[in-house]
Amino acid sequence: MPDGAQLKIEGQDALYKEYDAALADLDAAKNRWVRLSPAERIALLAGMKDGIMQVAGGWADTSARKKGLTPGTPVAGEEWIAGPYATMVGVNALMSTLSQLQGKSFVDHLPQRVLPSGHLGVTVLPHSIWDRLLLSGISAEVWMQKGVNAANLKKHVARAYDVPVDQRVGKVALVLGAGNVAAITPLDVLQKLILEDQVVILKMNPINDYLTDFYKIAMKPFIDGGYLRIVKGDAAGGAYLCKHPVVDELHITGSDATHDAIVWGVGEEGAANKKAGTPKNTKRFTSELGSVSPTIVVPGPWSAADIRFQAENIATMKLHNSGHNCIATQALVMPKGWEKGAALMDALREVIATSTRPTWYPGAQTRLDSYAEHGGKVERVARGNDAPPVIIGEISEDSHNRSCEVFGPALGIKELDGSDPEAFLIAAIEYANTELWGTLGANILIHPRTIREIGTRRFEEILADFRYGTIGINGWCGIGFLIAACPWGAYPGHTLEDVGSGIGTVHNAFMLENTEKVVLRAPWRPFPRGVLSGQFTLLPRPPFFITNRRQHKIGEALTRFEYRPGWLKLPGIFLNALLG
């Protein structure tokens, strides 16, 4: 009888044969895929919607249980919103764009303006009546790179579809799945299939490969057509696929360490290859790799209610998914000497204490211990239900907590001179740009009156220098992940040698190319308090807030709405939103 080592080798050989068979199927289908019409692709996506709805409940409940949550409780609603709902939103958005691909007419409906910096700004949200009702007060504007203007914008949109059908050449892409958020993987697959015109082999992340059967049902139309294969495996399996001759391109949502191991190799060999500029893997490689994300708190005339609401906002930025998010706030940049600062930190501690989501991502405790070791005077804020305390420390000159993503419930505080709001904002942006690792997402909390005092034009001039892929103004940049129309990825300019937060974008349902960043704006105050102060928004406490008491009900209701939108579904959503 074979020993354990022999059994492992035989199991690995069998797995590699499965990979080879899957890649052979995709290789045979890749040129058929590129010739499918937009109508045929829409039909596949419509079938995917049916599949998502079929498994949505089991998908969300299984994700919750695997992360230590009880299905049917408010916090488990995160798994509805960041799973079936976000995926359904992405599918709907792509179907809409494909239906208007002739002449790229969907671009004609996107408001455009020239920004103070000279860039072209393209508004992608709100785009429909549903956006205006369900995301009331939230807007998203894509700032294009220099050289893109209103006259040539369509040349920078959906470029894969500019190639005549009879000249298109199929490719096989490998997507290495993310382990933390359930919607990432299917949305990455759609990026390759629909925007980049490539068939896909998806290698699941071992951390959440319990979702494999749900994904196979949700994406069954693409599997049945021969355009998608889903496989499991460990790091060795991933390495086999990365260098497989049938695989033309790679995409990963993960860490820069994994990216560099694939491109350059590991250990001394990897360091030598990087230094010499001789990658082991020369295939085109796109990526989303996280960051040490900052939230900048600009001093201003905050009321007590503002302080409480923004404390909930910050706590959500940090503790959604227990901090296991690539754009979880890690650096809170505070104005030194601001009279409201102590009250905000006290309110933040109170909100943190109510959060009971466990730490579940592998290696989290080791990273938290290391963070605390480098955090100066460290405070541990206790939480209920045996959830580990949240570490609040200092961001000092020690580079560790400025350069290492903690990927867990830890927060660093950095104080800068706050005597003048505009000067503070400029200094805070400079600090984030030059001292914190990564460029994926950042946030600014600023009172509307302070923006008016600075001047709207001047405020946007300052924003132009903020080098992050998504910037949230009074709302978490993570909203950009949920809004399929937003390009999601690092600020452009990273290279294989210095990959930072990654190369390329995903989601991006309007298929915009040469984008620089997304600027999201959210209401300063929730409904109804915002309306009473002259703010025209119907958005109450956002459903993804960790303090929302109806998140589980809202998440399921929103998913069902996206599956079959209709006016009769709105009252229930609004009622749960108000009660949240």
C-alpha positions in Angstrom: 0.0 0.0 0.0 1.5 3.4 -0.9 2.8 5.5 2.0 1.5 9.0 2.7 4.0 10.8 0.5 3.2 8.5 -2.4 -0.5 9.1 -2.0 0.1 12.9 -1.9 2.1 12.6 -5.2 -0.6 10.5 -6.8 -3.3 13.0 -5.6 -1.3 15.9 -7.0 -0.9 14.1 -10.3 -4.6 13.5 -10.5 -5.3 17.2 -9.8 -2.8 18.3 -12.5 -4.6 16.0 -15.0 -7.9 17.7 -14.0 -6.2 21.1 -14.7 -4.9 19.9 -18.1 -8.3 18.6 -19.1 -10.0 21.9 -18.0 -7.4 24.0 -19.9 -7.8 21.8 -23.0 -11.6 22.5 -22.9 -10.9 26.2 -22.6 -8.3 26.2 -25.4 -10.8 24.6 -27.7 -13.5 27.2 -26.8 -11.5 30.4 -26.7 -11.9 31.4 -30.4 -15.6 30.5 -30.2 -16.0 32.8 -27.2 -14.5 35.9 -28.9 -17.0 35.5 -31.8 -20.1 35.5 -29.5 -22.4 38.5 -30.1 -23.4 40.9 -27.4 -26.9 39.4 -27.4 -25.5 35.9 -26.8 -23.4 37.2 -23.9 -26.4 39.0 -22.4 -28.2 35.7 -22.5 -25.4 34.0 -20.6 -25.4 36.8 -18.0 -29.2 36.5 -17.7 -28.8 32.8 -17.0 -26.1 33.7 -14.4 -28.6 35.9 -12.6 -31.0 32.9 -12.3 -28.1 30.8 -10.9 -27.1 33.5 -8.4 -30.7 33.7 -7.1 -31.0 29.9 -6.9 -28.0 29.7 -4.5 -28.1 33.1 -2.9 -29.5 32.0 0.5 -27.1 29.1 0.9 -24.2 31.1 -0.4 -24.7 33.9 2.2 -25.5 31.5 5.1 -22.5 29.3 4.4 -20.2 32.3 4.2 -21.5 33.5 7.5 -21.1 30.2 9.3 -17.6 29.7 7.9 -16.7 33.2 9.3 -18.1 32.4 12.8 -21.4 34.2 12.3 -25.0 33.1 12.9 -27.1 33.3 9.7 -30.1 35.4 10.0 -28.4 37.9 12.4 -27.7 41.5 11.4 -23.9 41.1 11.1 -24.4 38.1 8.8 -26.0 40.6 6.4 -22.5 41.5 5.3 -22.4 38.2 3.5 -25.5 39.0 1.5 -24.3 42.4 0.5 -20.7 41.5 -0.3 -21.7 38.2 -1.9 -24.8 37.6 -4.0 -25.9 41.2 -4.0 -22.6 42.7 -5.3 -22.4 39.9 -7.9 -25.9 40.5 -9.1 -25.2 44.2 -9.4 -22.2 43.5 -11.5 -24.1 41.2 -13.8 -26.9 43.7 -14.3 -24.5 46.5 -15.1 -22.7 44.5 -17.7 -25.9 43.4 -19.3 -27.0 47.1 -19.6 -23.6 48.1 -21.2 -23.7 45.2 -23.7 -27.2 46.1 -24.8 -25.9 49.5 -25.8 -22.5 48.4 -27.3 -23.5 49.5 -30.8 -21.7 52.8 -31.3 -20.8 52.6 -27.6 -24.1 54.6 -27.1 -24.0 54.0 -23.3 -21.3 56.6 -23.1 -23.7 59.2 -24.4 -25.7 58.9 -21.2 -22.7 59.6 -18.9 -22.4 63.2 -17.8 -18.9 64.7 -18.4 -17.0 67.8 -17.2 -13.5 69.2 -17.3 -12.1 69.2 -13.8 -10.0 72.1 -12.3 -6.9 69.9 -12.9 -7.8 69.6 -16.6 -8.8 65.9 -16.3 -12.0 64.7 -17.7 -14.5 63.7 -15.1 -17.2 61.1 -16.1 -20.1 60.6 -13.7 -21.1 56.9 -13.5 -23.5 57.2 -10.5 -26.3 58.0 -10.2 -27.2 56.5 -13.6 -30.7 55.2 -13.2 -33.9 56.0 -11.3 -33.0 53.0 -9.0 -29.6 54.5 -8.2 -31.3 57.8 -7.2 -33.7 56.0 -4.9 -31.6 53.2 -3.4 -28.3 55.1 -3.3 -29.8 58.5 -2.6 -27.1 61.1 -2.1 -24.2 58.9 -3.3 -22.3 59.8 -6.4 -19.3 58.4 -8.2 -17.2 60.2 -10.8 -14.3 58.6 -12.7 -11.4 60.9 -13.2 -9.7 59.9 -16.5 -6.0 60.1 -17.2 -4.5 63.1 -18.9 -5.0 62.9 -22.7 -8.5 61.5 -22.4 -11.2 64.1 -23.3 -14.8 64.4 -24.3 -13.8 64.3 -28.0 -11.8 61.0 -27.8 -13.5 59.3 -24.8 -15.1 56.6 -26.9 -11.7 55.6 -28.2 -10.9 54.8 -24.5 -14.0 52.6 -23.9 -14.6 48.9 -24.6 -11.5 48.6 -26.7 -11.7 44.8 -26.8 -14.8 45.2 -28.9 -13.1 47.5 -31.4 -11.3 44.5 -33.0 -13.4 43.2 -35.9 -15.0 39.9 -34.9 -13.2 37.9 -37.7 -9.8 39.2 -36.4 -10.3 38.4 -32.8 -8.0 35.8 -31.2 -9.0 34.0 -28.1 -7.0 33.8 -25.0 -7.1 31.7 -21.8 -6.9 33.6 -18.5 -6.1 32.2 -15.1 -7.9 33.9 -12.2 -6.5 33.2 -8.8 -9.5 33.6 -6.4 -9.6 35.8 -3.3 -10.2 34.3 0.1 -11.9 37.1 1.9 -14.9 38.5 0.2 -17.3 36.3 -1.7 -18.2 38.6 -4.6 -14.6 39.3 -5.6 -14.0 36.0 -7.4 -17.1 35.9 -9.7 -16.6 39.6 -10.5 -12.9 39.0 -11.4 -14.1 36.2 -13.7 -16.5 38.5 -15.4 -13.7 41.1 -15.9 -11.8 38.6 -18.0 -14.8 37.2 -19.8 -16.7 40.3 -20.7 -14.3 43.2 -20.6 -11.1 41.5 -21.8 -12.7 38.8 -24.0 -10.9 35.8 -22.5 -12.1 32.4 -21.3 -11.2 31.6 -17.7 -9.8 28.9 -15.5 -10.7 29.9 -12.0 -8.5 28.4 -9.2 -10.3 28.8 -5.9 -8.5 30.1 -2.9 -8.3 27.2 -0.3 -9.6 29.6 2.4 -13.0 29.8 0.8 -13.2 27.0 -1.6 -16.4 26.0 0.3 -18.0 28.3 -2.2 -17.1 26.3 -5.2 -20.4 24.5 -5.6 -22.3 27.8 -5.3 -20.2 29.4 -8.0 -20.6 26.4 -10.3 -24.4 26.8 -10.1 -24.2 30.6 -10.3 -21.9 30.6 -13.3 -23.3 27.5 -14.9 -24.1 29.1 -18.3 -20.5 29.9 -18.9 -19.4 26.5 -17.7 -21.8 24.7 -20.0 -20.6 26.8 -22.9 -17.1 25.8 -22.3 -15.9 29.3 -21.4 -15.2 28.8 -17.7 -13.7 26.0 -15.6 -13.5 26.1 -11.8 -10.8 24.1 -10.0 -9.5 23.8 -6.5 -5.9 23.4 -5.2 -3.1 24.6 -3.0 -0.2 26.9 -3.8 1.6 24.2 -5.7 -1.5 23.8 -7.9 -1.6 27.5 -8.5 2.1 27.5 -9.4 1.4 24.7 -11.9 -1.4 26.7 -13.5 0.6 30.0 -13.6 3.3 28.5 -15.8 1.0 26.2 -17.9 1.6 26.9 -21.6 -2.2 27.1 -22.4 -2.6 30.0 -19.9 -2.0 33.3 -21.7 -2.7 35.8 -18.9 -3.1 36.0 -15.1 -5.2 37.9 -12.6 -5.0 37.8 -8.8 -6.7 39.5 -6.0 -4.4 38.9 -3.0 -1.1 40.0 -1.7 2.0 41.6 -3.3 4.1 38.7 -1.8 2.1 36.2 -3.8 2.3 38.3 -6.9 6.1 38.6 -6.6 6.5 34.9 -6.0 4.7 34.2 -9.2 6.6 36.8 -11.3 10.1 36.7 -9.8 10.3 33.5 -7.7 10.9 33.2 -4.0 13.8 33.7 -1.6 17.2 34.5 -2.9 16.3 33.5 -6.5 13.3 35.9 -6.5 15.4 38.8 -5.2 18.1 38.1 -7.8 15.6 37.9 -10.6 13.9 41.2 -9.5 17.3 43.0 -9.3 18.3 41.7 -12.7 14.9 42.4 -14.2 14.4 38.9 -15.4 11.0 37.6 -14.4 10.3 33.9 -14.2 6.8 34.5 -15.6 6.5 36.9 -18.4 2.7 36.6 -19.0 0.5 39.7 -18.8 -0.5 39.9 -15.1 -3.2 42.1 -13.6 -3.7 42.4 -9.9 -5.5 44.0 -6.9 -3.2 43.7 -3.9 -4.5 45.8 -1.0 -3.0 48.8 0.8 -2.4 50.5 4.1 -5.6 52.6 3.6 -5.9 56.0 5.3 -8.9 57.9 6.5 -8.2 61.6 6.9 -10.3 63.5 9.4 -10.5 67.2 8.5 -11.2 69.5 11.4 -14.5 71.5 11.3 -17.7 72.4 13.0 -18.9 68.8 13.8 -21.9 68.5 16.0 -22.3 65.8 18.6 -24.6 63.8 16.2 -22.0 64.3 13.4 -19.3 62.8 15.7 -21.4 59.8 16.5 -22.3 59.1 12.9 -18.8 59.5 11.6 -17.5 57.2 14.4 -19.9 54.6 13.0 -18.5 55.3 9.6 -14.9 54.9 10.7 -15.6 51.8 12.7 -17.3 50.3 9.6 -14.2 51.1 7.5 -12.1 49.2 10.0 -14.3 46.3 11.2 -16.4 45.3 8.2 -15.5 41.7 7.6 -13.5 41.9 10.8 -10.9 44.1 9.0 -10.1 41.4 6.5 -10.6 43.8 3.6 -8.0 45.2 1.2 -9.3 48.7 1.9 -10.0 48.4 5.6 -8.9 51.7 7.2 -5.5 51.1 8.8 -4.3 54.7 9.3 -6.5 57.3 10.9 -4.9 60.7 10.2 -6.2 63.1 12.8 -5.7 66.9 13.3 -3.5 67.6 16.3 -5.1 70.0 18.8 -8.6 69.8 17.3 -11.1 70.3 20.1 -13.5 67.6 18.7 -10.8 65.0 18.4 -11.1 63.4 21.8 -14.8 63.2 21.5 -14.5 61.4 18.1 -12.1 58.9 19.5 -14.3 58.2 22.5 -17.3 57.7 20.2 -15.2 55.4 18.0 -14.2 53.3 21.1 -17.9 53.0 22.0 -18.9 51.8 18.5 -16.0 49.3 18.4 -17.1 47.8 21.7 -20.4 46.9 20.1 -18.8 44.9 17.3 -18.8 41.2 17.9 -17.5 39.8 14.6 -14.7 37.3 15.2 -11.3 37.4 13.6 -11.3 34.5 11.1 -8.7 35.0 8.4 -5.6 32.8 8.6 -2.6 34.4 10.2 -4.5 37.3 11.6 -3.3 36.9 15.2 0.4 36.8 14.1 -0.1 40.0 12.1 -2.0 41.7 15.0 0.8 40.7 17.4 3.4 42.2 15.1 1.3 45.3 14.6 1.0 45.8 18.4 4.8 45.3 18.8 5.4 48.2 16.5 2.4 50.3 17.6 4.1 52.4 20.4 1.6 53.0 23.2 -1.0 50.4 22.3 -4.6 50.4 23.5 -6.8 47.3 23.3 -10.5 48.1 23.0 -12.5 45.1 24.4 -15.5 43.7 22.5 -18.3 41.3 23.3 -19.0 37.7 22.5 -15.4 36.7 22.9 -14.4 38.8 19.8 -10.7 39.7 20.1 -10.0 43.3 21.1 -9.3 46.0 18.5 -5.7 47.3 18.7 -5.3 51.1 18.5 -1.7 52.2 18.3 0.5 55.0 17.0 2.0 55.3 13.6 5.5 56.3 14.3 8.7 56.6 12.2 9.0 52.8 12.5 8.2 51.8 8.9 6.4 48.5 9.8 2.9 49.8 10.4 3.2 52.2 7.5 4.3 49.5 5.1 2.6 46.3 6.2 -1.1 45.7 5.7 -2.4 44.3 9.0 -5.5 42.7 7.4 -7.3 42.5 10.7 -8.8 44.6 13.6 -5.9 47.1 14.2 -5.8 50.8 13.7 -3.0 53.3 13.8 -3.3 57.0 14.7 -1.2 59.7 13.0 -1.6 63.3 14.2 -0.6 66.3 12.0 -1.0 70.0 12.7 -4.7 70.8 12.5 -4.7 74.5 13.0 -5.9 75.2 9.4 -8.2 72.8 7.7 -6.9 73.4 4.2 -3.2 73.1 5.2 -4.0 70.0 7.3 -5.7 68.3 4.3 -2.8 69.1 2.0 -0.3 67.7 4.6 -2.4 64.6 5.3 -2.6 63.8 1.5 1.1 64.3 1.2 1.6 62.0 4.2 -0.6 59.3 2.7 1.0 59.6 -0.7 4.5 59.3 0.5 4.5 57.4 3.8 1.8 54.7 3.5 2.2 51.6 1.4 -0.2 51.1 -1.5 -2.6 53.2 -3.5 -5.9 51.2 -3.6 -8.3 53.2 -1.5 -8.5 56.2 0.9 -11.2 58.3 2.7 -11.7 61.9 3.7 -14.2 63.0 6.3 -14.9 66.7 5.9 -17.9 68.8 6.9 -19.7 70.4 3.9 -19.1 73.9 5.5 -15.4 73.2 5.6 -15.5 72.4 1.9 -17.3 75.6 1.2 -14.7 77.5 3.2 -11.9 75.9 1.3 -13.8 76.4 -2.0 -15.2 73.6 -4.1 -12.8 74.3 -6.9 -9.8 74.5 -4.6 -10.9 71.3 -2.8 -10.9 69.4 -6.2 -7.5 70.8 -7.0 -6.2 69.3 -3.8 -8.0 66.0 -4.5 -6.2 65.9 -7.9 -2.9 65.2 -6.0 -4.4 62.3 -3.9 -2.8 59.2 -5.6 -5.3 56.5 -4.8 -7.5 54.4 -7.0 -10.8 55.1 -5.1 -11.3 58.1 -2.8 -14.3 58.2 -0.6 -15.5 61.7 0.5 -17.6 61.2 3.7 -18.2 57.6 2.7 -16.1 54.5 2.7 -14.1 53.9 -0.5 -15.3 50.3 -0.2 -18.7 51.5 -1.6 -16.8 51.7 -4.9 -16.4 47.9 -4.7 -20.2 47.5 -4.5 -20.9 50.0 -7.4 -20.1 47.9 -10.5 -19.8 51.0 -12.7 -16.7 52.1 -10.8 -13.3 50.9 -12.0 -11.7 49.1 -9.0 -8.0 49.0 -8.6 -4.8 50.8 -7.7 -3.8 54.3 -8.8 -2.1 53.8 -12.2 1.7 53.6 -12.5 2.7 50.4 -10.6 5.1 48.0 -12.4 6.0 44.4 -12.0 9.2 45.5 -10.2 7.2 47.8 -7.8 3.7 46.3 -7.9 2.2 48.2 -4.9 -1.5 47.8 -4.8 -1.6 46.2 -8.3 -1.9 46.7 -12.0 -5.2 47.2 -13.9 -8.8 47.5 -12.8 -11.8 45.2 -12.4 -15.6 45.7 -12.3 -15.8 48.9 -14.4 -19.1 48.0 -16.1 -18.9 51.0 -18.5 -15.6 49.5 -19.8 -13.7 52.8 -19.3 -9.9 52.6 -20.2 -7.1 54.9 -19.0 -8.8 55.8 -15.8 -6.9 57.5 -13.0 -9.2 57.2 -10.0 -12.8 57.2 -8.7 -14.1 60.0 -6.4 -17.1 58.9 -4.4 -19.2 61.3 -2.4 -21.6 60.3 0.3 -24.0 62.3 2.5 -22.5 64.0 5.5 -25.6 63.2 7.5 -28.1 60.4 7.2 -31.8 60.8 6.6 -33.8 62.3 8.2 -31.2 64.5 10.0 -29.6 65.4 6.7 -32.9 66.7 5.2 -33.5 68.8 8.3 -30.2 70.5 7.8 -30.8 71.2 4.1 -29.1 68.1 2.7 -31.2 66.4 -0.1 -30.8 62.7 0.4 -33.1 59.9 1.5 -30.2 57.6 2.6 -30.5 56.6 6.3 -27.7 54.7 8.1 -26.1 52.8 5.2 -26.9 49.1 5.2 -23.3 48.0 5.3 -22.6 49.9 8.5 -21.6 47.5 11.3 -24.2 49.2 13.5 -27.1 48.6 11.1 -29.7 46.5 12.9 -31.4 45.3 9.7 -28.5 44.6 7.5 -29.4 40.9 7.0 -33.0 41.8 5.8 -31.8 44.7 3.6 -29.1 42.5 2.0 -31.5 39.8 1.0 -34.1 42.3 -0.1 -31.6 44.2 -2.3 -30.4 41.0 -3.9 -34.0 40.0 -4.8 -34.6 43.5 -6.1 -31.5 43.3 -8.4 -32.7 40.0 -9.7 -36.1 41.4 -10.7 -36.3 45.2 -10.1 -39.8 46.5 -9.4 -41.6 49.3 -7.7 -43.5 47.0 -5.4 -40.2 45.8 -3.8 -39.2 49.3 -2.7 -41.4 49.9 0.3 -40.0 46.9 2.1 -36.4 48.0 1.4 -37.1 51.5 2.6 -38.8 50.3 5.7 -35.9 48.1 6.7 -33.5 50.8 5.8 -35.2 53.3 8.1 -35.4 50.7 10.9 -31.7 49.9 10.5 
